[in-house]
């Protein structure tokens, strides 16, 4: 992999215009270029040593008959190299603590914990003695892991008296591994929680910082900024504003944090402080590290903003400028849960969203101190869809209940023959399946966020899947009744046998499909969507277990309609124009009944899965799908002259 890195140099006493200097050059990879030479067998692994002067190894995995890099622990840093200019004769030592250092895989490793003693001995005032060595190191995956462990130990062992000078040095070290050119190397760190450890360590260290002035710019690095405020219960509404550049460009990405006045009233009379930190690239790092994790199915689309507030303050307002400002880039406000190591959608709610920015109201806790927005490129959030769905479902449920009542009233009068009996059995079961499916849809809409990731969500998804499939399979059986009725087959079949076949098709097939889908996808955590209790599409394509049977049934039933048309057009001996007219009416009636019952609306449903689909497809799908209950009442019951 070829990487080009801009290394930021900071010189004290320089004019503002010379503050940021870049050295362009090819970044050494800290590894050899050759891949594994052995045979590439699917899912097999191998390793290669790092380049000269680096300790560790590079791991490869065979994927699609090619060796692909999977892990890297190449590091040139150690405790000895950090303090080589201060003590070359003796090695530093410190009693080992419980912090694991398994992330560093090299020969004769130095315990990272001894850094604390080295800093106390050589640079206790500002920690500057480690800065030059860290900033001159190459941002390999192993070095990144070493530096994160270094920062984590500093935040736990050396945070008793954090000054602004210490915070600046600490941030410069973090800035080195947050560079945009280093982002891709984060993905090869074996410990996938490393980026979360970095975020938590920075927040923990900043919590111990003391702000002396009313407003201070604590850190102003390219990839990390920090500001502090003095606040009390009489302070007016306070704001932190950030403008950080991405990819070294001059155009800033904006972010703002507001502490509401009603929250400040909760503070005691004595002065307190609030600190905020902005990370322009950390969102991409979290996404890269957790690319295969279901907790991060969508990319971060703004700054990651951390806040450190005094006890008692719970709610904070955030304004995020979007990185991707396209119309379909809908936003979800989230908070990073440091213990669960994932984005928590329940931590925030979206109060305003326009094309280029989003406002969020978030709940601050000791576990959730960092916030951002996630992007869902295919999400469509339109009030028209909400109104159509709400009104349509209400009409649909009322229509289905009315349909069942009518069927119960006229049952004895219309079930004269075996075919008519089974036809109305189909209508009743179609209405029951769609009615229950609509009820599950309403429950899903109101509780999916609370049930997300739980057994409740699995149950909601399973029953929704099962009853929607039952709807289609009963439609399929109804079509079979029509064509076999024309071919004079079912007239010789006993009613009990027809009932057994009907229930086997109507409920047995959906049960097999829904059960198999659960069994195959739940162990891989790919059964449900990350943002709703419905079948997953992005990872496992579990939604195909509904879409394929439904669309196949639609296609088969269209063939049935053609067969019906062909058979009803065969002229009988002595036929007349009136008989031809009756035939045309029968064809029209069959088409009018079958078409909506066969769920052709799901063709629009499949179209909505394509990224960038026009809003009109979503509206048509929502309109037709929501009114299916009314279609069943109209074409299945009311238009039957024997019923009404």
Secondary structure as GFF3:
##gff-version 3
##sequence-region A 1 644
A	DSSP	beta_strand	3	9	.	.	.	ID=ss1
A	DSSP	three_ten_helix	16	18	.	.	.	ID=ss2
A	DSSP	beta_strand	21	27	.	.	.	ID=ss3
A	DSSP	beta_strand	45	49	.	.	.	ID=ss4
A	DSSP	beta_strand	57	63	.	.	.	ID=ss5
A	DSSP	beta_strand	66	72	.	.	.	ID=ss6
A	DSSP	alpha_helix	79	82	.	.	.	ID=ss7
A	DSSP	three_ten_helix	112	114	.	.	.	ID=ss8
A	DSSP	alpha_helix	115	122	.	.	.	ID=ss9
A	DSSP	three_ten_helix	128	130	.	.	.	ID=ss10
A	DSSP	alpha_helix	131	136	.	.	.	ID=ss11
A	DSSP	alpha_helix	141	157	.	.	.	ID=ss12
A	DSSP	alpha_helix	164	177	.	.	.	ID=ss13
A	DSSP	three_ten_helix	180	182	.	.	.	ID=ss14
A	DSSP	alpha_helix	183	186	.	.	.	ID=ss15
A	DSSP	alpha_helix	194	207	.	.	.	ID=ss16
A	DSSP	beta_strand	215	220	.	.	.	ID=ss17
A	DSSP	beta_strand	225	231	.	.	.	ID=ss18
A	DSSP	beta_strand	238	245	.	.	.	ID=ss19
A	DSSP	beta_strand	252	259	.	.	.	ID=ss20
A	DSSP	alpha_helix	261	264	.	.	.	ID=ss21
A	DSSP	beta_strand	272	279	.	.	.	ID=ss22
A	DSSP	alpha_helix	282	289	.	.	.	ID=ss23
A	DSSP	three_ten_helix	294	296	.	.	.	ID=ss24
A	DSSP	beta_strand	304	308	.	.	.	ID=ss25
A	DSSP	beta_strand	315	321	.	.	.	ID=ss26
A	DSSP	beta_strand	330	337	.	.	.	ID=ss27
A	DSSP	beta_strand	342	344	.	.	.	ID=ss28
A	DSSP	three_ten_helix	345	347	.	.	.	ID=ss29
A	DSSP	beta_strand	348	353	.	.	.	ID=ss30
A	DSSP	beta_strand	357	363	.	.	.	ID=ss31
A	DSSP	beta_strand	368	376	.	.	.	ID=ss32
A	DSSP	alpha_helix	383	414	.	.	.	ID=ss33
A	DSSP	alpha_helix	418	451	.	.	.	ID=ss34
A	DSSP	alpha_helix	455	486	.	.	.	ID=ss35
A	DSSP	three_ten_helix	490	492	.	.	.	ID=ss36
A	DSSP	alpha_helix	495	503	.	.	.	ID=ss37
A	DSSP	pi_helix	504	508	.	.	.	ID=ss38
A	DSSP	alpha_helix	509	521	.	.	.	ID=ss39
A	DSSP	beta_strand	528	529	.	.	.	ID=ss40
A	DSSP	beta_strand	532	535	.	.	.	ID=ss41
A	DSSP	alpha_helix	544	568	.	.	.	ID=ss42
A	DSSP	alpha_helix	577	597	.	.	.	ID=ss43
A	DSSP	alpha_helix	601	607	.	.	.	ID=ss44
A	DSSP	alpha_helix	615	626	.	.	.	ID=ss45
A	DSSP	alpha_helix	628	631	.	.	.	ID=ss46
A	DSSP	pi_helix	632	638	.	.	.	ID=ss47
###
